[in-house]
Every structure is written in structure tokens, then in C-alpha cells.
């Protein structure tokens, strides 16, 4: 760990600081702009009509503070900075930034809480060490840890902080509330795997945890990681014109992500368990914020742990990074069940993000408002859909009730009404809006030249785009400038003007996901795809945890069908150490696999322990090396392996999303053909 800038006092005190409007910081991008007069006018209007008199969140955010460390950076074991709160210290300069939506700046300041806090005697949290909180429940002999963050280094630092101030205690159990990586990736910072394997330490998780922790984000993992550049703004600098917050925390740590398999699974919908003298009631809530997730109630302490189902924002139903669309009605119903199971007596509610709420009235207020917001999202959207409002219209028609907008905890920071409403339509009706013109539309690269021609060419579009920009009509300008960039990807004047519009739209967004997407898009249009290092999402633990069938499925996705044309063969794969057998068949340029079957006439049979196959999947060794040294045994035509290898490609992370932004000199990745690309596990969306 490294001491960088001592802003700890400011980080602890927090508060929404409104004494003066900021002198504009110098923009980090030479092509960047300050907020326009229209953005400033919009900022003033929003500031004056939002419920800033309600300061309860700031009182609750500070409550229970015990101590903060004397550092604001945590170094990764590999030598780089894994986590920095200090870089966001500009948010505590007693200024308002007109380049930040006033509601978002409020949320960003609230998320500057940093250090060790008491929830109630016996329950503690370390906040501000990662995207999520890590919580500690005091048992008879040691700590029960809830959600050990994203990275080993940040989780380790949190454990050191609580032991320093409250006395050193062993970790006797860990609870993974759900399958997103910022809730389990730091496990190796708080426990030793041998203690888990021996049963000395319990790791408790909901049904399906291991499957969903890996599988949810494998098939489209490369695309998800690329889109993370936009939603999470991972390569934007922390700056009033750039990244300011991620709604549920500042951002994601970039340290060592690990995974240890749970040894206790919650199998019942409502299940009680006592661990180290602490009585807990688990409520299984699948298909809510994550495919598998569970809340926890501590009846003897009247404390309700809401996992990530209830935090200080309305979450994503559709996440811009990409994931299966969630069921907002089911989410609401699970909150409602928790309200009547636990919320009638709970005196405190805490969660894996944000800050606790105290007092039964306050707990019920937040639970009811979030329940109603998710239910209204589902019902209100379908009410409009059943009157003919389409996917491409719904975000302009659906409105959150004013009574909910007056509650800070019911505002959409991490999610956004615009994209969540579209997500609901997509969940029920899919991508088609009912118009035959949109059944099989042209690619934008094919249609844009026609639009450019019909609008009188680039010069005419640029002229009109500048007029619209000058009037603050940014969405209208985006509509025509987007056509120009697709029609003429090399037209930098068009891309720069489109970037100017994106930038102003970004400044105006309450949701950091929308803000980041617009601002990151502006940066890419101006400068090309960023080349900085993005958070690492993989490692040995994730490869070992991946099911063999999932790996084989992904090989089928990586297969280039043109290269596989005309090939036909079958392979028996046997992994004796875990007693698995798979039949793999290539036919019609399609790779299929099935577990538990073998082909007596297979072209090739391969016998290799799964523990050795792990090394192939990690890229440590090649399958050819394993065969050559006898680690893998073969029977049949080994040339089949070369044929299969010849069809494989590795996906390039920095693929083009916006026209004309591919950096010069990027090369196809050069890795072992059967090496496993890592899933897109970063994020809690």
C-alpha cells in the first residue's frame, strides 16, 4: 500500500458542497469543451427543482465512522495502482461543477465515504476500498465476511483495517451474496484456500453460484469487456469533465481477482443457519440484480442485509455493458417479500453498496419506494406497449412517477429510465418494433452513404450540425452527424463535431453509465480507441472454475466457420480425475459437444486430467506439448487437432464500435489456439 495524498479528513466528512460554482478545470482532452450555455441552463434548472433539502443520506453516510487509513491508494501485488480514492478528491473542493449533473455530483460525493464504519454493535463495513462494500459480522470467535470485494489487495487492506481498530480476529466464514465479481473476487485477501477445503472456514453462497459466476459472461465476454470501456468509462481520467462516479461506488479495483468455490450452498428459498453463534436467515432471490442472489436477515440484531437488491439507486434492468435483461417485476416481488418477512421489524438495513438506513420507518420507506419503482417500471412500460408504444419510442414516453422522483433512493443512477424501459420491452417482445422496415435493416455502413448523399453531402451536414449544436439541439445534431461518420469514417471534422455533441449530452446525464458512454464515445471519436490498460478480468481461479462443457461451447463460438468449411470429425474427450466424458463433433462448420457420451468410431480420443487441461486453457502449455510428454494420451488420428486449431481465432478487445476509431498498429492476438479468453466478470451491473 502506498500513501499518496492525505485527503482522508475530507473523504470522511463528505457532504454536498454548494458554496460556489467551480472555475472550470482545464479539460483533460485538448479537443474537449466546457459546458455550453444550454448545458449550464439545464444544470441550473435541475439544481433548483430537485429535493436537495433532504439531507438524510449525508447523515446516514457518516454515521458510525470509526477510522480511515492514512493512505488513499492501494497498490496491487503486481506493482500498479489497484485502487485510488485520492484521484477523486476534486469532488471535495467545495465547488459545484456544471459539467456534472447536480444530482450525480451529490451521489458522487456520497460515494466518497472511506474507511471503517459501525453499522450496529457487532456489524461493521469498510467502504470506499473498491466498487462494493465489504461487511464484517462479529461471531463468537471470529469474523463472518460478507462480499470480499473485487481484488485480493483491497479485501486484504480492509481486513487489516478492521483488525487494527477492533482487534485481530480470524475469518471463520465468508458469504458471497451473488455472482458478480466485485462480491467475491477478493476472497484470497481474507482466507486461505486450504482452510476452506478442510472445512475450517465456511464459504456460503446461493444455489447456482459457481455456474453463474463464470457462465453469465463467457459467451459474449469479449464484447462485454469492450462495452465496459463505455459504460464504466474505465479509461477516462477522474476529472470534472470525465469519470466522477459509478453510482454504486467510485469504480472497480484493478487488482488480483480470485475465486474459491463455496463449501456451503443455500438450497432453500428461506433457510436459517447459525454460524459462529450468529443466527442468519437467507432469502434466495434469483433473477433479480443477478441470476443468483440472496438477502440475509439477522433476527437477533434486527438487521437486514439487502445484498445488491436494494442500494442507494435504481439498478440496471438492461445494462449497457451487456447481460441478460433482468425481470423488474420479479425483483419488485422479492423486495416485497423481504419487506413482509423482515422489514416489519428490522431496525437497520445495510447492503453491499452505499450506506445503511436506520430506524424501522426509514427501512420500510426505502424498501417500499424501491419495490414500487421496479414494479412501476415493469407495469408502466407494458401499459404503454399494450397501446402500441414501440421499443424505439418507449424511452421518450415512459415516465417515473413524480412521487418517486422526489426520493433520492428511487432515482436511477446506476440504471437509467431510458434504457431500463427499453430493456423491459426487449424482455417481453424482443428487438423488433413491429415495423417491417426494421425487420432486416441495412447495416449503417451501407445505409449512411445514401443519407449523406440525400442530405447534400458532408458540407451540408456539417453546416446543419453546427447550427443545431449552437442552438443546444444535441440529439438532433447527433442524428445527422452519426450518419456522416458512418458514411465517411475518415471525416475527422464530422467525428469531432459529433464528439462535441456527445460531450454536452454526457455532462447532462444523471446516470453515470450514460455519462460515461457519451464521454468515452467523444474521446474515441476524437482520439481513437484508448490504448491504456483496462481492468484484468481473469486468472487461474476462473479457468479452474469453468466447466469443461462451457469451455467447449466457447471453442464453438471462436471457430471461424469459413475455415471449418468441409471439415467433419468427432473427438472423444476423457478427463479421468473428475470422471467426465465428452463427445465433440465438427459438422456443417459447427462445433457441438455433449457430456456423458462417447463415439466408438471417433476419429480421435484424448485422455487428459482436467487439472492438466487447465494448463492448456490458461495458455501455460499447449495440447501438443501435453501429448508429446505423455501427459495426454491419444488414440486415433491426431491430425484432427491441427484441423481444429486451424479454425480458431482469438477475439481482439479493442474492436471498432464507432466509425474510424481503430488505432493504427493493433495486431491479432497471438496465443495458444485452445487458450481460454476470460469472461467479462468486472462490474456489478
N, C-alpha and C positions, 0 to 999 in steps of 0.2 A: 504494500500500500504506500501511497505517496501523498505527502502534504503539498497542496498546490496553492490555493487561495483561501485564506481563512475568512469565509463569509458565513460561518456556522451560525453566529448570532442572528444574522439577517434571515438565514434559511429557517431557523426555528421560529422566529417571530411572525413571519409571513404577513398576511393582511392585504386587502385590495387598496393600493396606494393611489390616491387621486389628487394629489396636491398640485400637480402641474402637468401639462401636456409636454411630452418629450421633444427636445430638439432631435430632429431626425438623425439617427446613426448613419454613418456612411454605409452605403449598400455594399454587401459582400461581392456583388457581381457588377463589373464595370458597365454592363448594359442595363442594370436594374434601375427602377424608378421609385420615387417616393409615392405615397398615396396621392391620388388625384383629388381634385376638388369634389368630385362626385363620391369618391370613397370616403373622404373626410365628412361630407354632409351625411352620408349614410351612417357613419360611425357616430356622429353627434345625435342623430335621430334615435338610433338604437340605445345609446347610453341613457337617454332621457326617458325612455319608456319601459326599461327593464327594472325588475324588483330589487335594486341594489340596497334598499333599506333593510332587507332581510340578511342579517349578518350571522345567523346561527351556524352556518358552515364554518366560519372562521373561528368561532368559539369552540366548536367541536374538533376542528382540525388541530388546535393547540392543546386541548385538554389531555391531561395525563403525561405531559412531556417529562422525561426523566433526564436524558442526556443525549448529546450529539458527539460524534467523533471530532477530532481536531484536523481532519482531512476532508477534502471534497472530491478526491479521485481515488479509485480503487484500481490497482494495476492487475492485469492478467498475468498468470504464471508464465505466459509466452513472452512477456515484456512490453506489450502495448497497453494502452489505457482501456480497461474493461468497462469502466463506469465513471461518469463525471456529473456531479451536480453543480460544481463551480461554474461551468460554462453557461449555465442559465441564470447567473447572478444578476444579469441586466434586468430581470423581472422584479428585482427588489430594490430598484434605484429610485423609488418614489416618483415614478413617471407613468403616464398613460401613453400608449403607442397607437397612433392612428393607423398603423399598418397591421394591427391585431384587433379583431372583433372584440368589443369591450367585454362581452360575456366570456369569450375564450381566454382573454387575459386574466379575468377573475379565476377561471378554472386553472389556468397555468400557475398562478400564484398559489392557489390552494395546494397544488401538487408539489410545491417546494418544501412541504414538511419533510424533515430529515432527522433521523435519529431513533432513539428508543422511547416508546410510549407505553404507559399502562392503560389498558382498556378497563379492567377492573382488577382488584387484587387476585393474582393467580393467572391472569391472561395479559399478554404483552405483545406488542408489534414493533418491528423495525421497519420504518418507512423511508422511502427515498433512496434505497440502495439498488433499485432495479425497477423494471416496469411495474412489478407487483409488490405487495407487502409480504413479509414473512412473519408468521404469528407463532407465539410460544405459549403453551399452556403448561402450568406447573403441576406436575404429578407428585406422587408420594416420594419418588426417588430421583426423578429427572424431568427433562423437557419433552413434551409432545409437540412436534413441529408441524405446523400447517403450511403447506405450499412453499418449498425451499427455493424459490426464485428461478432465474434462468441459468445462472452461471455458478460454478463451484466457488469462484473467488468472492462474489458478492454474498453468497449464502454463508461462507466461512467467516467473512468480516462481520456479518450480522450476529452470528453465534458468539464470536469473540466479544462483541459489544455488550450483549446481554449478560454474558458470564462475567465480564469485567465489573458491571454495575450491580448485578443482582446475585452474584456468587456462582461459582462454576458448578454446573450440573451436567450429567451425561444426557445425551439424547436417547430416550428409550423407545420412541415411536415417531413416525412421520405419517402425515395424512396428505395424500395427493387428492385435491378436491376434484380435479378434472384433467382432461387430456392435453391441454395446451402447454407448451414447453416452458413458459415463464412461471409455471407452477410445480415443475419437477426437475428442470434442467440443472439446478444447483445441488442436487441430492448428495453428490460426493463431497460437498463442502461441509456437511453436517453429520454424515455417518460413514462408517467403514463397511464395505460390502460383505466382508466375512461375518460381521455381526448380524447382518440381515439373513445371510444364508444359514447361520447357526440358530436363528430364531431369537437371539438376544435383543434385537431391535425389530419392532414391527413396522412394516410399511403397509398402510391401509389405503385402498383405492376402490372406486366403484367398479361394478361389473363392466367388462369390455375395455378396461383402461389400456392395457398393452396394445390391443388391436388398434384402438383409435389414436393413441399417442403417436403411432407410426403411420398407420394406413391412411388417415384422413387426408394427408397432404403429400402422398408419394406420386400418384399418377400424373398430376399436373404440377408437381413440385417446382420444376424449373420456372414455369410461367408464374407461379405464385411468388417465388423469390424475386423475380424481375418486377412484378407489380408492387412488391413491398417497397421498392425504391420510391414509388409514387405515394402509396397510402401512408407509409411510415416516414417518408422523407429521410431515409437513413443516411443519405449522402448530402443532405442540406446542412449548412452550418447552423448552430444555435445562434439566433440573431432575430431582432425585431422584424426583419424582412424575410426570415427563413423559418427554421424549426423552433417552435416555442413550447410545444406540449404534445402529449399523445392521449389526452383526455383521462385515461385510467392510470396515468403515470407519465414520467417525462419521456422515456423511450426504453429500448431494450438493451440490456447489458451485452457486451461482445466478448465474453469470457469463454471458459471451458464448459460446454454443455454435456451433461452425462445423464445416464438413466440406469437405475437399479430396479429390477422387477419387484412389484409388490408381493408380499408373502401372506397378506390377509385381504380377502375380497368381500366387499359388501354385496350380498346376493339378494337381500330382501328389499322391498320398496321402503319400508320403515324398519330399521334394525337398531337395536340397542346393544351397546358394548361398553364394558368398563376396562380402561387401560391405565395402569399405574395409579389406581384409585380414583380416576376421573371417569364419571359416567357421561356417556355421549349417546345421542340418538341421531342416526343418519337417515336422511331423506333422499332417496335416489331420484334424480330429476333428469333423465335422459332427454336428448334433443331439445335442450334449452340453449344456454350460451355455448355449450359444447355437446358433441354427440353423447358423451358420458360425463355426468357431473353429479355432485351430491352436496347438499347442505348438511349442517351439523348443529344440533341443539344440546346445550349443557344445562340440564334441568336443575341441577343443584346450585347453579350460579345464575340461572335465568338469563343466559347469554346465547344469542343466536348468531351462528356463523353462516353468512349468506353466500359463501364461495364467490363466484363471479356472476351470480344470477341477479344480485341487487348491489349496485355500486352507485357512485355519485353521477351517473349519466345513464341515458338510454343507450343501449348497446347496438351492435350490428345484427340486423336480420339478414341483410346481404352485405358482406364485407368486400371492399374494393379490391383487396388482395386476392380474393377468390376463395370460395369454400362452398359447401352445400348450403343452400338457403335454409335458414332456421324457421322453426314453427313458432310464430309470435303468440298464437293463441295457446298453444301448449305451454309456452314459457309463462304466460299470464296465469294459467291454471295452476302451475306448480308454485308460483308465488302465493296464489290464493290459498292453496293447501297449507303452505308454511305459515301463512297468516293465522289460520284457524287451528293448526296443530301447536304452534309455538308462539306466535305473535300476540296471543291474548294475554300472556304473562311475561314475555321477555322484557327485561329492563335495559338491555343493551343489544345492539346489532352491529357486528363488525364483519369485514369481508376481506377478500384477497386484493382489493384495490381501494383507494380512497381512505376515508376515516370513519370511525364508529359514530353511531347515533345512540344517545342515552335517553332513558325515560320511556315508559310504555306508550305514551301518547305520540311521541316523536317516532318511535319504531313503527307503530301502526300507520302513521301518516305517510312515511316513506314507502312502506310496503304496499299500501293501498294505491298510492299515486303511480308507482311503477307497474303494479298489476294492471291498473286502468290504462296506462299508456300503451303497454304491449297489446292488451285486448282491443283498444280502440284502433290501433294500427291495423290489426287484422280485420276487424269488423268494418271500420270506416272505409278502408280500401275496397273490400269486397262489396260494400254498399254502393260505391261508385262504379265498380267493374260491372255489377249487375244492371247498371243503367247505361252501359256502353262506353265508359271511360277506358281507354286502352293503356297498354304498357308505356307508350311514348307520350301519354298525356297525364298520367296519374300524378306525377311529381308536381305538376302545376295545379292540380285540383285538390289533392288531399291536404287537409289542414288539421293540425293538432289542436284540440280544444284550448281556448284561452285560459281556462281554469288550471290546466296542466302546465301551460307555458309560464304561469306565474310561480311555479315551484321549481327551484333550481335543480332539484334531484330528478325532475322529469324532463329536463332539457336534453337534446340529442347532441352530445359532444362526440362520443366515440362512433356512434352511428349517425345518420342524418335522415330526417323525414323523407327527403327526396329519394335517396337510394333504398331506404328501407321499404318505402311504399312500392317502388318498382320490384323489390325483392318479393314482396307478398304476391304481386301479380304473377311474377315468374314462377313462384312455387306452385300456384294453382293452375295457371294457364300456359306457362312456357313463354318462349321468346316471340311468338307470332302475335301481332296486334289485330289480326282479322282482315287486314287489307291485302288483297292478292299481290299488289305491287311489292310487298315486303316478304313474300314467300321465298324468293330466291334472288335477292338484290345483287346488283353488280358490286364487285369489290370497289372500295373508294378510290383505289388507284385507277380503276377502269372508268368509273363514272365522273371523277373530278375533272378530267380534261374537257369533257363536254360542258360541264358547268362553267369552267373557266372561259371556254370559247363563247358560250351564250351570254356571259356577263361582260363580254367585250375585252377579255384578256386581262393579264396581270396588272397592267397600269390602271385600268378602270377599277378593278377590285381593290387595289391599294388605296386609290383615291377615296373610294366609298368607305373602306375600312378605317382610314384616318378620320373621316368625318364622323363616323359612328363612335370611334374612340374618344374624339374630342367632346362629344355630347354625353359621354358616360354610358353609352349603349353597348356594353361589352359583349353580352350574349349574342346580339345581332351581328356585331363585328366578327365574333368567333365563328358564326355560321358560314360566312362567306370566306373568311381567311383560311379556315380549315380546308375548304375546297381548293384554295390556291396552293396550299402546302402539299396536298396530295397530287394535284395536277402538275405542280412544278416543285418537286422536292428540293431542288438546288437553289430556289429563290430565297436567299437569306433575308432580303427586305421583308418578304411576306412572313417568314418564320419569326423575325424579330417583332413585327407588329402583332402577330398572334400571341407571342410571348408577353408583350406589354398588356394585352387584354387578359390573358391568364393570370398575370401577376395581380392586377387590380381585383379580379374575381377572388383570388386567393386571400388577399387582405380582408375581404368582406365576409369570409366564411366563419361561422361559429364552430363548425366541426373541424377539428384538426386534420381528419382524414381528407376532407375536401380541400382544405387549405394546402396541405402538403401536396396533393395531387396536382393542383393548379400551379403551385410554385415550383415543384420539381419538373413539371412539364415545361414551364417557362425556361428553366435552366437548361433542359435538354435541347429545346429549340434553339437557344442562343449559343450553346457551347458543345453540343453533342452529349452522348450518354456519359455520365461521370465515370471516371476510372478509379476512384478511391475504393478501398477495401470495404465490403459490406459485412454485416454480422455473419459469423460462421454458424451453420445450422446442423452440422453433422459431426460424427466421431464414431469410435469403435462401439460404444454402447448402443447407438442407434442401429448400426449394422447387425450386431448380435441379436437385437430385439426384433428385427424384421423377419417375418415368416418367410420360409423358403418359397411358398407359392406367390407371395407378394413380389419377391424379387423376380421370379419367373414372369409374372404378369408385366412387370416394368420392362423386362427384356423385350417383351412383345411390343410395348409402346416405342422403345428405342429402335426397333427394327425398321429399316428403310425398305418399304415394300418393293420399290423398283429393283433394289439389289437382290431381293429374295425371289424375284420372278422366276418361275420354272423350277425352283428347288422343292424337294419333297423328301422328308426323312423323319424318323422317330428316334427318341433317345429315352432310355430308362435311367433315371437318377435315383440312387440309393444312398441315404445318409444313415449309417448304422448306429451312430452314437445317440441319435434321437428317434431312431426307429421310424424314419419317414421314407416313403417311396413316391416318386412322381413319374408320370409319363408325359413327355414333351413331344409335340408333333408340329412340324412345319408343313403346311399345305396351303395352297392358294395365297401365298405371300402373307400368311397369318400364323403366328406362333401361339399355340394352345398348350395348356398344361392341366393335368388332373391329378389330385392326390389319391394315393391308395391303389393305383392301378399300374400294371406293367404290360408291355407288349412282348410276347415270347419271340416275335420276329423283328424286334427293334434293330435298326441299323447299328446302334451303339448303346452299350450300357456303361455307366460311370458309377463307381462306388467310391464315395469320399465322405469322411466325417463332416458333420455340419460345422464343427469347430474349425476345421481346415478350410471349408468352403467360405467361412467368414473372412479368411485372409484374402481369398480371391475377390470377394465382394468389397473389401476395404481397399483393394489395389496394392496390397503388400506383396502378393505373389500372383503369378499367372497360373491358369489352369494347366498350361503346357509344362510349367516347372513342377507342378504337383504330380503330373503324370510321369515326368522324367525321373523324379526321385522316388517314385513308388508310393507317394502319399495318397494319390488317387489311382484306383485300379480301373482298367478299361477292358471291354470285350467287344470286338466288332470293328467297324470302320471309323478310325479316329479322324479321317479327313472331314467327317461331318462337323467336327469342332471348328475347323478352319472355315468351312462354309458358313456356319452360324456367326463366327466372328466377323466375317466379311460384310455382314448385313447390318452390324451395329454402328450407331453413331452416339456421340455424347452431345448433350444439348448445351449450347452456349448461353450463359446467363445474360449477357448484355445484348440481347436481340433487340431489333428496332421495333418500337411502338409508335413513335411519332416520326413522320416522314423526314428523311435526310439527316438522321441523327446518329448513324452508326459511326463510331470512331474509326479512324484510319489505323490499319495495322493490327486489328484484332485477328486472332488465329483460332482455328478449330482446336478444341481441347484435345490433348494427346495423352490418353490414359489407357489402361488395360481394357480390352473390349468388354469384359464382364464386371468391371468395377461399378459399384452401385452409386449413382447420384443420390445426394442426400435429400430427404424430404424437406418441405418448406414448413419447419416447425416453429420458426420465430414468430412471436406475436400472440396476442390474446384477443383475437377478434372473432 
